[in-house]
Amino acid sequence: MESGEHGLLRLGVDLGGTKMEAVVLRRTGGSFEILTRLRRPTERELGYQHIIEALVALLHDTARQAGLAALPPIGIGMPGSISRRSGLTKNSNTTCLNGRPFRADVIAKLGQPVRFANDANCFTLSEAVDGAGAGAAVVFGVILGTGVGGGIVVDGRPLAGANAIAGEWGHNPMPGECSTLPCYCGRHDCIELYLAG
């Protein structure tokens, strides 16, 4: 594929707690065509550096499988968010990312810009644009997976909030009598501890 076509191509990644999945899309008119898709385990128990290496390998392998000689523009949906103040990852159930310069390290490893966003915000935006919430002024999306999260889209735009965690409801305490179970976030009895996969 010729490099001039990269304006029509995007490489997207859903980085989850148990799996990472990448897809190369080509814009065709007003829609996108999937050129290729690869999925691999996250293996978060192997640590921070392993996730970076596995993610970069997945990106290159996905581009190659799509017949691309170079990486097109990349977007990554990830658990947690990047702190606006420090640039470090926070609130990720893939806890080895927390407090680390994940965005900066991935960009440095790839040698090109990469866009990052919270995975729940990405999911909710997709539903608001052309999914179950299409046409609604306000859409609230819920993720129940390895973690418990959520996103809010208002008038077609994700709502990030002052701390980049708007819509995240998994770290509220479970109502009722609970066991004071400690959570990685530092609180106790978070809903995520009871509902997450």
CORNOR-V56205 format. One record per residue. N is the residue number from 0. SS is DSSP state (hx for helix, st for strand, lp for the rest). NEAR is the number of other ideal C-beta (glycine too) atoms within 8 Angstrom. Layout:
# CORNOR-V56205
n: [N N]
ss: [SS SS]
near: [NEAR NEAR]
This chain:
# CORNOR-V56205
n: [0 1 2 3 4 5 6 7 8 9 10 11 12 13 14 15 16 17 18 19 20 21 22 23 24 25 26 27 28 29 30 31 32 33 34 35 36 37 38 39 40 41 42 43 44 45 46 47 48 49 50 51 52 53 54 55 56 57 58 59 60 61 62 63 64 65 66 67 68 69 70 71 72 73 74 75 76 77 78 79 80 81 82 83 84 85 86 87 88 89 90 91 92 93 94 95 96 97 98 99 100 101 102 103 104 105 106 107 108 109 110 111 112 113 114 115 116 117 118 119 120 121 122 123 124 125 126 127 128 129 130 131 132 133 134 135 136 137 138 139 140 141 142 143 144 145 146 147 148 149 150 151 152 153 154 155 156 157 158 159 160 161 162 163 164 165 166 167 168 169 170 171 172 173 174 175 176 177 178 179 180 181 182 183 184 185 186 187 188 189 190 191 192 193 194 195 196]
ss: [lp lp hx hx hx hx hx hx st st st st st st st lp lp lp st st st st st st st st st st lp lp st st st st st st st st st st st lp lp hx hx hx lp hx hx hx hx hx hx hx hx hx hx hx hx hx hx hx hx hx hx lp lp lp lp lp lp lp st st st st st st lp lp st st lp lp lp lp lp lp st st lp lp lp lp hx hx hx st lp lp lp hx hx hx hx hx hx hx hx hx lp lp lp st st st st st hx hx hx hx hx hx hx hx hx hx hx hx lp lp lp lp lp lp lp st st st st st st st lp lp lp st st st st st st st lp lp st st lp lp lp lp lp lp lp lp lp lp lp lp lp lp st lp lp lp lp lp lp lp lp st lp lp lp lp lp st lp st hx hx hx hx hx lp lp]
near: [8 4 7 5 9 10 5 7 16 11 16 11 15 11 13 13 10 9 9 14 11 14 11 17 12 10 10 7 4 2 6 8 8 8 9 9 9 10 7 9 6 13 8 11 4 6 8 9 6 9 16 12 8 12 13 11 8 13 14 9 9 15 13 8 9 11 6 12 4 7 10 11 9 15 12 13 13 14 15 12 11 11 10 4 4 4 8 11 15 10 10 12 11 15 8 9 13 12 5 10 8 14 11 8 10 13 11 7 8 11 5 7 6 11 8 9 11 16 14 14 14 12 12 18 11 9 13 13 8 4 8 4 11 9 3 7 4 8 10 9 15 8 12 7 10 10 11 12 14 14 18 13 17 8 6 6 6 10 10 9 8 3 4 11 10 9 15 11 10 13 11 7 9 10 3 4 2 9 4 6 8 4 12 6 7 4 8 9 12 14 12 12 10 8 8 12 5]
